[in-house]
Amino acid sequence: MNSSTRALRVGSEDTIVFGPRPPFTVNGFGLSDRGQKRDSNEDHFAVAELVRTLRVHHTSLPQLGTSLSAHRGYVILIADGVGGSNAGEVASGLSVSTIEDFMLNSLKRFSNLQAGEEQEALCALQEALCEADSRIFEETDEHPEWRGMGTTLTMAFAVNWRLFMAHAGDSRSYLFSGGRLQQLTQDHTMTADMARRGLLPPEKVAGHPWRHVVTNALGGTSPGVQVELHSLDLHPDDVLMLCSDGLTEMIPDVEIAAILQA
């Protein structure tokens, strides 16, 4: 998230003058790696930009045929097929494509977020995950061999210096801001649930044999995903990272923070 602050000299003293908020821009990048243990990769991701478009088909004026609005919304999402279930890569791919359709037809109206629309934006993200959940079950009705397939999904929507998150599963979202790393989402796993209830010491979660048992995901054996939602302010030079457990299993938070700071 990029911006700049200007220092102005007023009289004999240096004064920092904060004017209108600078334009909100995002530099995004995604990468997937199957790792060294499996023959295939069950995760899918998308980094997308929402922009309003005017396409002029006929005009008497000398102008471009297509004009883009100055307002931008940015969407980042990652879906990781639930390990051990049938066709996890199908479930994650279906989820990403379903949410891309949702963005194009519904979420794009928030590319210029207005005051009072934040709750509506969160509800829209929740609806997107619920639609993806339903789509998985529609596919399993037509393909019984895929019955039980599921996927995690973590989604971020950034616009006008606000961040909205929707999440289900054990993929994660991190925010590196002001030199500090913060995990924004909770892990929806059996061991993480036990730790939150005080039944398992947090330091025992990482090596527990049940740490991969996901308790909340899209698809699976029954419909009705429980969507975790968040919203918060963003600041210049913030770094947002979405990742699957394939990364967090291998790299501790302290190393993630050092990489993002670099």
Backbone hydrogen bonds, N-H to C=O, Kabsch-Sander energy under -0.5 kcal/mol:
donor,donor_aa,acceptor,acceptor_aa,energy
2,N,25,T,-1.4
8,L,15,T,-1.9
10,V,8,L,-0.6
10,V,13,E,-1.9
11,G,9,R,-0.5
13,E,10,V,-1.7
15,T,8,L,-2.1
17,V,6,R,-0.8
17,V,15,T,-0.7
18,F,16,I,-0.6
19,G,17,V,-0.8
25,T,2,N,-0.6
25,T,23,P,-0.7
28,G,26,V,-0.6
38,R,34,R,-0.6
44,H,79,A,-2.8
46,A,77,L,-2.2
48,A,75,V,-3.2
50,L,73,G,-4.1
51,V,49,E,-0.5
52,R,71,H,-0.5
54,L,67,S,-3.1
55,R,53,T,-0.5
56,V,54,L,-0.7
56,V,65,G,-3.4
57,H,55,R,-0.6
63,Q,61,L,-1.4
67,S,54,L,-3.0
69,S,52,R,-2.8
73,G,50,L,-2.2
74,Y,158,A,-2.6
75,V,48,A,-2.6
76,I,156,A,-2.3
77,L,46,A,-2.3
78,I,154,T,-2.3
79,A,44,H,-3.0
80,D,152,T,-0.6
81,G,42,E,-2.6
81,G,79,A,-0.5
82,V,150,G,-2.0
85,S,82,V,-1.8
88,G,85,S,-0.7
91,A,87,A,-2.0
92,S,88,G,-2.3
93,G,89,E,-1.8
94,L,90,V,-2.7
95,S,91,A,-2.0
96,V,92,S,-2.1
97,S,93,G,-2.3
98,T,94,L,-2.4
99,I,95,S,-2.2
100,E,96,V,-2.1
101,D,97,S,-1.8
102,F,98,T,-2.0
103,M,99,I,-2.8
104,L,100,E,-2.0
105,N,101,D,-1.9
106,S,102,F,-2.7
107,L,102,F,-1.6
108,K,103,M,-1.5
109,R,106,S,-1.1
110,F,107,L,-2.2
111,S,108,K,-1.8
113,L,110,F,-0.7
117,E,114,Q,-2.0
121,A,117,E,-2.3
122,L,118,E,-2.2
123,C,119,Q,-2.3
124,A,120,E,-2.1
125,L,121,A,-2.0
126,Q,122,L,-2.3
127,E,123,C,-2.4
128,A,124,A,-2.0
129,L,125,L,-1.9
130,C,126,Q,-2.1
131,E,127,E,-2.4
132,A,128,A,-2.0
133,D,129,L,-2.2
134,S,130,C,-2.3
135,R,131,E,-2.3
136,I,132,A,-1.7
137,F,133,D,-1.4
138,E,134,S,-2.0
139,E,135,R,-2.0
140,T,136,I,-1.9
141,D,137,F,-1.4
142,E,138,E,-1.0
143,H,139,E,-1.9
146,W,143,H,-2.5
147,R,144,P,-1.7
148,G,220,G,-0.6
149,M,146,W,-2.2
151,T,218,L,-2.3
152,T,80,D,-2.4
153,L,168,A,-2.8
154,T,78,I,-2.5
155,M,166,A,-3.1
156,A,76,I,-3.2
157,F,164,F,-2.6
158,A,74,Y,-2.8
159,V,162,R,-2.4
162,R,159,V,-1.8
163,L,232,L,-2.9
164,F,157,F,-2.5
165,M,230,H,-2.8
166,A,155,M,-2.4
167,H,228,E,-1.8
168,A,153,L,-2.0
172,R,243,C,-3.1
174,Y,241,M,-3.1
175,L,182,Q,-2.8
176,F,239,V,-3.3
177,S,175,L,-0.7
177,S,180,R,-2.5
180,R,177,S,-1.4
182,Q,175,L,-2.4
184,L,173,S,-2.7
184,L,182,Q,-0.7
185,T,173,S,-1.0
188,H,169,G,-2.0
188,H,186,Q,-0.5
189,T,187,D,-1.2
190,M,213,V,-2.4
191,T,210,W,-0.6
193,D,189,T,-2.5
194,M,190,M,-2.1
195,A,191,T,-2.3
196,R,192,A,-2.3
197,R,193,D,-1.5
198,G,195,A,-1.2
199,L,194,M,-2.8
200,L,194,M,-0.8
204,K,201,P,-2.3
205,V,202,P,-1.3
208,H,205,V,-1.4
211,R,208,H,-1.7
213,V,210,W,-1.9
214,V,212,H,-1.0
215,T,188,H,-2.2
216,N,188,H,-0.9
218,L,151,T,-2.7
220,G,149,M,-2.9
222,S,219,G,-0.5
227,V,225,V,-0.7
228,E,167,H,-2.8
228,E,226,Q,-0.5
230,H,165,M,-1.8
232,L,163,L,-2.0
234,L,161,W,-2.4
237,D,1,M,-3.7
238,D,235,H,-1.9
239,V,176,F,-2.2
241,M,174,Y,-2.7
243,C,172,R,-2.3
247,L,244,S,-1.6
248,T,244,S,-1.3
249,E,245,D,-2.2
250,M,247,L,-1.1
251,I,247,L,-2.3
255,E,252,P,-0.6
256,I,252,P,-2.1
257,A,253,D,-2.7
258,A,254,V,-1.6
259,I,255,E,-2.2
260,L,256,I,-2.6
261,Q,257,A,-2.2
262,A,258,A,-1.4
